[in-house]
């Protein structure tokens, strides 16, 4: 009896060792395939993303004019200069105005479209694709269409043609700082490009809401429409809404293509409507090529994005259980 027990334990231990050995050999066989697929992307990420970020942070502490290998260390002087620079602070003000326009408008329109598409009984996939299609369009191409065809400021532009039907004078959409008509072009362009993407996010959130909640609400006497939306749909979409707000705010901080391609002309970029990235672009890549101050401004902008994102996440409880 004891011999059989010992033999059984030996067989069990041997089989366990064989399984561990097989798993170890299996992992050893899959490692080469893993690095073949992941290695090039990881190398590109390190070479073109991580190293530039680290080197930009290093340059922010040096006097770097027309060179990316400076030798004169200036400490925090570049940061002090940027935080006291009226042009850089004005660019942050431009971003703030842009965010006030774009974030709530995007959330409201994308949520409204998601509710409409979600209620469709037919051709839902068609309308979802139609509204999402602009998200695949290049920002540069869309900005040029807005600039040359819709808001070009001449009589034959689409916007002025429509206004002409109502006997309204021509509007210099992109060249007038007072009143700032350029905001109409900038905001409508960004809305057209991104509303469809956020509509898809809201659609995914709507599809996750259990139907039993609506049935229970109707049994309790809730009226279809505003009551159901306020007390069931909107609370269930809280996590999606917070994510959309955060993504919108980060994208507003990073606005560049639409501003640069809409506002720049043969005479250069106007002194107004310069968001942070446009200002830093001209600082680092302009005539002076001041990489030190440009890198300091980029670090400040990255820190602002991180701080605002964390504060909003804490404020709205993003990531916490309901």
Secondary structure, 3 states (H helix, E strand, C coil): CHHHHHHHHHHHHHHHHHHHHHHHHHHHHHHHHHHHHHHHHHHHHHHHHHHHHHHHHHHCCECCECCCCCCCECCCHHHHHHHCCHHHHHHHHHHHHHHHHHHHHHHHHHHHHHHHHHHCCCCHHHHHHHHHHHHHCCHHHHHHHHHHHHCCCCCCCHHHHHHHHCCCCCCCCCCCCCCCCHHHHHHHHHHHHHHHHHHHHHHHHHHCCCHHHHHHHHHCCCCCCHHHHHHHHHHHCHHHHHHHHHHHHHHHHCCCHHHHHHHCECCECCCCCCCHHHHHHHHHHCCCCEHHHHHHHHHHHHHHHHHHHHHHHHHHCCCCCC
